[in-house]
Amino acid sequence: QVQLVESGGRLVQAGGSLRLSCIVSGRTFSNYGMGWFRQAPGKERVSVASINGNGDSTYYADSVKGRFTISRDNAKNTVYLEMNSLKLEDTAVYYCALGVGGGTYSRQYSYVAWGQGTQVTVSS
């Protein structure tokens, strides 16, 4: 059974940085693309970033380009989201997700398993 467990979310001041982690078990991790999504209060869940199984292809939402970096360590079955220059509008629950295959996916329907989420709150 696949499991995804996120960590790293916390309260941070605007302009600060955070690194989220997501550990995956129950699958051959390197065979799957991974994604980060977020859901702000009262809003739909949206894609933030994704990375393919090899780690050599990434996708970023326009809202986070140049500030966020997705990466993965296949030896540790872990995907990361490095978040810099955080803004108030980055406040959300962040979810990692396991892709349907090894590619880079931006749509939610391309993901087959989800973590429980980790709260990121950016304060002024």
Accessible surface in RSA format (square Angstrom, percent):
REM  Atomic radii and reference values for relative SASA: ProtOr
REM  Chains: A
REM  Algorithm: Lee & Richards
REM  Probe-radius: 1.40
REM  Slices: 20
REM RES _ NUM      All-atoms   Total-Side   Main-Chain    Non-polar    All polar
REM                ABS   REL    ABS   REL    ABS   REL    ABS   REL    ABS   REL
RES GLN A   1   192.07 107.4 130.14  95.1  61.93 147.4  53.42 113.7 138.65 105.2
RES VAL A   2    29.45  19.4  18.42  16.7  11.04  26.6  18.42  16.0  11.04  29.9
RES GLN A   3   106.26  59.4 102.32  74.8   3.94   9.4  17.71  37.7  88.55  67.2
RES LEU A   4    10.67   5.9   1.29   0.9   9.38  23.6   1.29   0.9   9.38  25.2
RES VAL A   5    83.38  54.9  81.32  73.6   2.06   5.0  81.32  70.7   2.06   5.6
RES GLU A   6     6.72   3.9   0.00   0.0   6.72  16.0   0.00   0.0   6.72   5.5
RES SER A   7    60.69  51.3  56.12  74.9   4.57  10.5  40.92  87.1  19.77  27.7
RES GLY A   8    35.92  44.3   0.00   N/A  35.92  44.3  24.63  67.6  11.29  25.3
RES GLY A   9    24.68  30.4   0.00   N/A  24.68  30.4   0.00   0.0  24.68  55.3
RES ARG A  10   132.83  55.8 120.57  61.5  12.26  29.2  63.66  87.0  69.17  41.9
RES LEU A  11   113.60  63.3  97.41  69.7  16.19  40.7  97.41  68.4  16.19  43.6
RES VAL A  12    14.08   9.3   9.23   8.4   4.85  11.7  14.08  12.2   0.00   0.0
RES GLN A  13   126.12  70.5 123.29  90.1   2.84   6.8  35.19  74.9  90.93  69.0
RES ALA A  14    51.80  47.6  28.66  44.2  23.14  52.6  29.01  40.8  22.79  60.4
RES GLY A  15    55.72  68.7   0.00   N/A  55.72  68.7  29.79  81.8  25.93  58.1
RES GLY A  16    22.38  27.6   0.00   N/A  22.38  27.6  21.64  59.4   0.74   1.7
RES SER A  17    53.47  45.2  41.40  55.2  12.07  27.8  24.44  52.1  29.03  40.7
RES LEU A  18    10.90   6.1   5.69   4.1   5.20  13.1  10.90   7.7   0.00   0.0
RES ARG A  19   130.99  55.0 113.69  58.0  17.30  41.2  23.97  32.8 107.02  64.9
RES LEU A  20     0.00   0.0   0.00   0.0   0.00   0.0   0.00   0.0   0.00   0.0
RES SER A  21    21.70  18.3  21.61  28.8   0.08   0.2   9.94  21.2  11.76  16.5
RES CYS A  22     0.00   0.0   0.00   0.0   0.00   0.0   0.00   0.0   0.00   0.0
RES ILE A  23   100.12  57.0  98.39  73.3   1.73   4.2  98.39  70.9   1.73   4.7
RES VAL A  24     1.33   0.9   0.00   0.0   1.33   3.2   0.00   0.0   1.33   3.6
RES SER A  25    52.06  44.0  50.61  67.5   1.45   3.3  41.42  88.2  10.63  14.9
RES GLY A  26    46.21  57.0   0.00   N/A  46.21  57.0  23.86  65.5  22.35  50.0
RES ARG A  27    98.90  41.5  80.87  41.2  18.03  42.9  19.44  26.6  79.46  48.2
RES THR A  28    87.74  62.4  76.03  77.1  11.71  27.9  45.75  61.4  41.99  63.5
RES PHE A  29     4.50   2.3   1.16   0.7   3.34   8.7   1.16   0.7   3.34   9.6
RES SER A  30    48.42  40.9  39.53  52.8   8.89  20.5  18.92  40.3  29.50  41.3
RES ASN A  31    86.60  59.7  73.25  70.8  13.35  32.1  16.72  40.2  69.88  67.5
RES TYR A  32    47.84  22.3  47.84  27.2   0.00   0.0  14.38  10.8  33.46  41.2
RES GLY A  33     0.06   0.1   0.00   N/A   0.06   0.1   0.06   0.2   0.00   0.0
RES MET A  34     0.43   0.2   0.00   0.0   0.43   1.0   0.00   0.0   0.43   0.6
RES GLY A  35     0.03   0.0   0.00   N/A   0.03   0.0   0.03   0.1   0.00   0.0
RES TRP A  36     0.00   0.0   0.00   0.0   0.00   0.0   0.00   0.0   0.00   0.0
RES PHE A  37     0.72   0.4   0.72   0.4   0.00   0.0   0.72   0.4   0.00   0.0
RES ARG A  38    25.05  10.5  24.80  12.6   0.24   0.6   2.61   3.6  22.43  13.6
RES GLN A  39    69.38  38.8  65.34  47.8   4.05   9.6   9.77  20.8  59.61  45.2
RES ALA A  40    24.03  22.1  20.40  31.5   3.63   8.3  20.69  29.1   3.34   8.9
RES PRO A  41   112.85  82.2  85.32  77.8  27.53 100.1  98.00  80.9  14.85  92.3
RES GLY A  42    92.57 114.2   0.00   N/A  92.57 114.2  45.61 125.2  46.96 105.2
RES LYS A  43   143.91  70.2 131.22  80.5  12.69  30.2  81.66  73.5  62.25  66.3
RES GLU A  44   144.86  83.2 135.13 102.2   9.73  23.2  52.83 102.2  92.03  75.1
RES ARG A  45    63.73  26.8  57.21  29.2   6.52  15.5   8.10  11.1  55.63  33.7
RES VAL A  46    75.93  50.0  72.57  65.7   3.36   8.1  75.93  66.0   0.00   0.0
RES SER A  47    18.78  15.9   8.36  11.2  10.42  24.0   7.98  17.0  10.80  15.1
RES VAL A  48     0.82   0.5   0.72   0.6   0.10   0.2   0.82   0.7   0.00   0.0
RES ALA A  49     0.21   0.2   0.00   0.0   0.21   0.5   0.00   0.0   0.21   0.6
RES SER A  50     0.51   0.4   0.51   0.7   0.00   0.0   0.51   1.1   0.00   0.0
RES ILE A  51     3.91   2.2   3.77   2.8   0.14   0.3   3.77   2.7   0.14   0.4
RES ASN A  52    19.92  13.7  19.92  19.3   0.00   0.0   2.09   5.0  17.83  17.2
RES GLY A  53     3.02   3.7   0.00   N/A   3.02   3.7   2.92   8.0   0.10   0.2
RES ASN A  54   121.35  83.7  91.37  88.3  29.98  72.2  14.52  35.0 106.83 103.3
RES GLY A  55    29.61  36.5   0.00   N/A  29.61  36.5   5.67  15.6  23.94  53.6
RES ASP A  56   114.52  80.2  74.94  74.6  39.58  93.6  46.07 108.4  68.44  68.3
RES SER A  57    47.58  40.2  41.53  55.4   6.06  14.0  23.72  50.5  23.87  33.4
RES THR A  58    64.41  45.8  35.34  35.8  29.07  69.3  13.39  18.0  51.01  77.1
RES TYR A  59    78.96  36.9  74.38  42.3   4.58  11.9  54.20  40.7  24.76  30.5
RES TYR A  60    41.61  19.4  37.11  21.1   4.50  11.7  30.88  23.2  10.73  13.2
RES ALA A  61    16.25  14.9  14.54  22.4   1.71   3.9  16.25  22.9   0.00   0.0
RES ASP A  62   118.95  83.3  95.88  95.4  23.08  54.6  36.89  86.8  82.06  81.8
RES SER A  63    66.37  56.1  44.28  59.1  22.09  50.9  49.16 104.7  17.21  24.1
RES VAL A  64     0.26   0.2   0.26   0.2   0.00   0.0   0.26   0.2   0.00   0.0
RES LYS A  65   121.05  59.1 101.48  62.3  19.57  46.6  57.26  51.5  63.79  68.0
RES GLY A  66    88.33 108.9   0.00   N/A  88.33 108.9  44.07 120.9  44.26  99.1
RES ARG A  67    30.00  12.6  26.00  13.3   4.00   9.5  25.18  34.4   4.82   2.9
RES PHE A  68     6.49   3.2   0.00   0.0   6.49  16.9   0.00   0.0   6.49  18.6
RES THR A  69    70.50  50.1  70.03  71.0   0.47   1.1  43.03  57.8  27.47  41.5
RES ILE A  70     5.23   3.0   0.00   0.0   5.23  12.6   0.00   0.0   5.23  14.2
RES SER A  71    48.38  40.9  47.27  63.1   1.10   2.5  33.34  71.0  15.03  21.1
RES ARG A  72    31.64  13.3   3.90   2.0  27.74  66.0   4.41   6.0  27.23  16.5
RES ASP A  73    44.54  31.2  40.25  40.1   4.29  10.1  14.39  33.9  30.15  30.1
RES ASN A  74    52.42  36.2  35.54  34.3  16.89  40.7  20.86  50.2  31.57  30.5
RES ALA A  75   100.67  92.6  56.13  86.6  44.54 101.3  67.54  95.1  33.13  87.8
RES LYS A  76   135.78  66.2 118.72  72.8  17.06  40.6  73.45  66.1  62.32  66.4
RES ASN A  77    48.10  33.2  48.10  46.5   0.00   0.0   7.37  17.7  40.73  39.4
RES THR A  78     6.84   4.9   6.84   6.9   0.00   0.0   3.02   4.1   3.82   5.8
RES VAL A  79     0.00   0.0   0.00   0.0   0.00   0.0   0.00   0.0   0.00   0.0
RES TYR A  80    29.51  13.8  29.51  16.8   0.00   0.0  16.27  12.2  13.24  16.3
RES LEU A  81     0.00   0.0   0.00   0.0   0.00   0.0   0.00   0.0   0.00   0.0
RES GLU A  82    60.45  34.7  60.45  45.7   0.00   0.0  25.40  49.1  35.05  28.6
RES MET A  83     0.00   0.0   0.00   0.0   0.00   0.0   0.00   0.0   0.00   0.0
RES ASN A  84    56.52  39.0  56.52  54.6   0.00   0.0  17.49  42.1  39.03  37.7
RES SER A  85    61.03  51.6  55.83  74.5   5.20  12.0  20.20  43.0  40.83  57.2
RES LEU A  86     2.90   1.6   0.00   0.0   2.90   7.3   0.00   0.0   2.90   7.8
RES LYS A  87    91.24  44.5  88.53  54.3   2.70   6.4  44.43  40.0  46.81  49.9
RES LEU A  88    92.44  51.5  84.14  60.2   8.30  20.9  84.33  59.2   8.11  21.8
RES GLU A  89   120.08  68.9  97.22  73.5  22.86  54.4  61.18 118.3  58.90  48.1
RES ASP A  90     0.08   0.1   0.08   0.1   0.00   0.0   0.00   0.0   0.08   0.1
RES THR A  91    31.23  22.2  28.82  29.2   2.41   5.7  27.00  36.3   4.23   6.4
RES ALA A  92     0.99   0.9   0.62   1.0   0.37   0.9   0.99   1.4   0.00   0.0
RES VAL A  93    42.20  27.8  41.99  38.0   0.21   0.5  41.99  36.5   0.21   0.6
RES TYR A  94     0.00   0.0   0.00   0.0   0.00   0.0   0.00   0.0   0.00   0.0
RES TYR A  95    37.95  17.7  37.95  21.6   0.00   0.0  10.50   7.9  27.46  33.8
RES CYS A  96     0.00   0.0   0.00   0.0   0.00   0.0   0.00   0.0   0.00   0.0
RES ALA A  97     0.00   0.0   0.00   0.0   0.00   0.0   0.00   0.0   0.00   0.0
RES LEU A  98     0.15   0.1   0.15   0.1   0.00   0.0   0.15   0.1   0.00   0.0
RES GLY A  99     0.00   0.0   0.00   N/A   0.00   0.0   0.00   0.0   0.00   0.0
RES VAL A 100    90.63  59.6  70.95  64.2  19.68  47.4  71.53  62.2  19.10  51.8
RES GLY A 101    20.05  24.7   0.00   N/A  20.05  24.7  20.05  55.0   0.00   0.0
RES GLY A 102    36.98  45.6   0.00   N/A  36.98  45.6  18.00  49.4  18.99  42.5
RES GLY A 103    27.92  34.4   0.00   N/A  27.92  34.4  24.78  68.0   3.15   7.0
RES THR A 104    45.91  32.6  16.20  16.4  29.71  70.8  15.20  20.4  30.71  46.4
RES TYR A 105    48.48  22.6  44.57  25.4   3.91  10.2  37.86  28.5  10.62  13.1
RES SER A 106    39.41  33.3  29.10  38.8  10.31  23.8   7.39  15.7  32.03  44.9
RES ARG A 107   145.11  60.9 143.63  73.2   1.49   3.5  35.04  47.9 110.07  66.7
RES GLN A 108    68.28  38.2  60.65  44.3   7.63  18.2  26.15  55.7  42.13  32.0
RES TYR A 109   179.56  83.8 144.49  82.2  35.07  91.3 122.07  91.7  57.50  70.9
RES SER A 110    16.35  13.8  13.96  18.6   2.38   5.5   2.45   5.2  13.90  19.5
RES TYR A 111    13.60   6.4   0.46   0.3  13.14  34.2   0.00   0.0  13.60  16.8
RES VAL A 112    87.75  57.7  52.52  47.5  35.24  84.9  59.20  51.4  28.55  77.4
RES ALA A 113    12.75  11.7   7.38  11.4   5.37  12.2  12.75  18.0   0.00   0.0
RES TRP A 114    73.08  29.3  46.25  22.4  26.82  63.0  34.73  18.5  38.35  62.2
RES GLY A 115     9.07  11.2   0.00   N/A   9.07  11.2   1.59   4.4   7.49  16.8
RES GLN A 116   114.56  64.1  82.29  60.1  32.28  76.9  71.86 152.9  42.71  32.4
RES GLY A 117    12.76  15.7   0.00   N/A  12.76  15.7   0.55   1.5  12.22  27.4
RES THR A 118    16.85  12.0  11.81  12.0   5.04  12.0   6.96   9.3   9.89  15.0
RES GLN A 119    85.84  48.0  77.05  56.3   8.79  20.9  50.03 106.5  35.81  27.2
RES VAL A 120     0.00   0.0   0.00   0.0   0.00   0.0   0.00   0.0   0.00   0.0
RES THR A 121    47.18  33.6  47.18  47.8   0.00   0.0  35.76  48.0  11.42  17.3
RES VAL A 122     7.80   5.1   0.00   0.0   7.80  18.8   0.00   0.0   7.80  21.2
RES SER A 123    35.88  30.3  30.85  41.2   5.02  11.6  29.48  62.8   6.39   9.0
RES SER A 124   116.53  98.5  67.37  89.9  49.17 113.3  55.16 117.5  61.37  86.0
END  Absolute sums over single chains surface
CHAIN  1 A     6126.9       4637.2       1489.6       3065.3       3061.5
END  Absolute sums over all chains
TOTAL          6126.9       4637.2       1489.6       3065.3       3061.5
